Amino acid sequence: MESTSAYIISIITALIFLLLSAIIANAIKFEGGTIQKTHRHVKPGFGYWPS
């Protein structure tokens, strides 16, 4: 029966780490869109070549 308790302890530990990572992820302010990429490096399609 020791293996059953080891599985239970590992599941509880995994849930604690998952909860902790979710708290940390929500604590960090995600600033989406602050770095705007320019599309100058994108190759234009067929039929359009700037002179």
Backbone torsions as a table, in degrees:
resi	resn	phi	psi	omega
1	MET	NA	-4.3	179.6
2	GLU	-68.4	-31.2	-178.3
3	SER	-69.0	-32.8	178.3
4	THR	-65.3	-42.8	179.3
5	SER	-68.7	-31.8	177.4
6	ALA	-66.6	-39.7	176.5
7	TYR	-63.9	-41.4	-179.5
8	ILE	-65.8	-43.2	178.7
9	ILE	-63.9	-39.4	-180.0
10	SER	-69.3	-36.2	177.5
11	ILE	-67.3	-42.9	178.4
12	ILE	-63.7	-41.9	178.4
13	THR	-63.7	-41.2	179.1
14	ALA	-64.7	-40.2	178.0
15	LEU	-66.1	-37.0	178.1
16	ILE	-65.5	-43.7	178.6
17	PHE	-66.5	-36.0	177.4
18	LEU	-65.6	-42.5	177.2
19	LEU	-65.1	-40.7	178.5
20	LEU	-64.5	-40.7	178.7
21	SER	-68.1	-33.8	176.8
22	ALA	-68.0	-37.9	177.6
23	ILE	-65.6	-43.3	179.5
24	ILE	-65.6	-40.5	-179.9
25	ALA	-64.5	-36.8	178.0
26	ASN	-76.0	-25.6	179.6
27	ALA	-73.5	-31.2	179.0
28	ILE	-79.2	125.2	178.9
29	LYS	-76.5	118.3	178.3
30	PHE	-89.8	119.9	179.7
31	GLU	-105.0	88.8	180.0
32	GLY	-78.3	137.6	175.2
33	GLY	84.9	10.8	179.6
34	THR	-76.9	-31.1	178.0
35	ILE	-99.6	108.1	-177.9
36	GLN	-95.9	124.2	-179.1
37	LYS	-87.1	136.9	174.0
38	THR	-89.3	150.9	-176.6
39	HIS	-101.4	30.4	178.7
40	ARG	-73.2	-26.8	-178.7
41	HIS	-81.8	-8.0	-178.6
42	VAL	-78.6	128.6	179.7
43	LYS	-72.2	130.5	178.8
44	PRO	-69.0	160.8	-177.1
45	GLY	-75.9	-174.0	-178.0
46	PHE	-67.9	141.9	176.2
47	GLY	91.0	-9.6	178.9
48	TYR	-126.6	108.0	175.0
49	TRP	-130.9	114.1	-179.4
50	PRO	-65.7	142.7	-176.6
51	SER	-89.9	NA	NA
